[in-house]
């Protein structure tokens, strides 16, 4: 997609409608944009696509989207599309970037280079002190500090960077403050920084929302620093996202006798950088090419959405549908294998899979794999 | 040198006399052995060599050496030569291995694979607990635990491995217990393990003795583990020796807020392994080829001392002396440069340097470099 200073009102409405549409996620949003060139066209295509996949999805309604926009505007919040200048530039580069963000606070801070500081909710006093010091020092060095508004390390990191600017990525709607005891912190953050989310107004965060949220924390940041974390913890999920996203991971070392240090120590064991101070982080980031203003990423993303839409003949899709369906099963199958084994062109396979996804029958997995729930016999015949 | 089960009485006497001779250190001991084939011949050569270098060194006397041996025997201590089976096999491979060790306790334990655990004298309770646990677990896995009998981490490491066997390398004579509060620990160590030193009976440890001692701790061990250590500390010197000796270095991670963790954290930053438990250490050591019984090192060292002595003509040395002297100065000079610039054969240069060393006029430095103190004009003429 080409990056614009600000998107128009209609574009904002269309993007919001498309991403709020049932069974449309960040990945299928991108596929729809690639095929139909813009959100308006994609919205028109959704009913027919889902029907072909055996479902009956309707686009998120114009009025509901308008209602969300009005409510946000009334609250003083903003909507930022992934194609807009204020959208975090590194976030736009991850494979499942959120197309639309809701922002409360200072939009401009999102354009700064970000470092994520995450860690245990039940952190030690020392751990919190380190997080706060690192955040303050990163702030002095002009970095944005990003975290998740949780208790413990997150809270300390935000507190350390209140003056310089910090971003809290939350797992629920922008109007749902969680945990409730961080209400004051929430508002302090929005003074020089921002609270952001991809979730609609009013969404109450559920356990499965936190990993999704974590991909945004690491995805908008050049580096993720884990201060204290148990071996099975959300912070380690965030660091795993960071690695998958090609970003740097730092662990703050700690005593082997403290279970909360097992997380960062294990990261260091596996090759993460060791961070004793903000300086350790900055010295690594200053040597990264993608942290320079003329990065690779902006260039690459300009080619992402090639409007006008690709010309895909409906006839071709109709002919290919059955042979693609036959390759699918409950076990994840590589999409490239489907293409090579069926001989169906990649863009046609993409549409068939999108149909099933919109119909709620297809799951996407890591490594470009897909699986399907059991098919409806009436739609696809006995053979399936 | 070829390894023997036990050296004869005369050989022990000769080796002890040679290493106790003024200006003879571990490196010149080796050079003398290489040239003269055995310690007896080397002792005879010492007076003339030192005279040629402008000094007047006499070999350590027969009676004084016999007195030391008798005193040691009376105490129940043993003398172990580097050519004997009980001498720590990895120690024999370092460039400045001590030719003679004095041992109180169990000789056999020195043949086990050793791991050194070192750290701060003013260690934290947690640090001591970790050192003790690691030592106990390494002991259970049949490793010898080596340390320096100091307060703090050393004491904890020895305590953890009292049952399985631990070695304390001390900086003074075997009869000088330092620090005095570790008297009980000293005797407990000798029950299943040993206390060892290269220093003569009665030597009181001085500050400059500790780094020398540290090279033995790391040199006899496959790995050195630093538990807590300030940035400028003896433990980091030990770890530097370990690296120079081609051994493994482990750091136990700790809080950046504790100055005692800066040492191991900095080691990890520089590429040392991270050790949270004995398991981390063992898993690395099990994959090292030189830890296997048929290692490279024994084979290499068999060729070290090529008896009978090399035939070096005194005339050749006399002719070459002046031209070699002219190349020397107060700044360290590479021995290879002296050889290539003078055209004098390497073994002749070696003898000329040895003469100066025995005369107390030459210092050896890292990287095969030597420097000299100001020469005596009467001996070498105005030109120098």
Interface residues (C-beta under 8 A of the other chain):
Chain A: X126 X129 X130 X252 X253 X254 X255 X256 X257 X261 X262 X265 X268 X269 X274 X275 X276 X277 X280
Chain B: X126 X129 X130 X252 X253 X254 X255 X256 X257 X261 X262 X265 X268 X269 X274 X275 X276 X277 X280
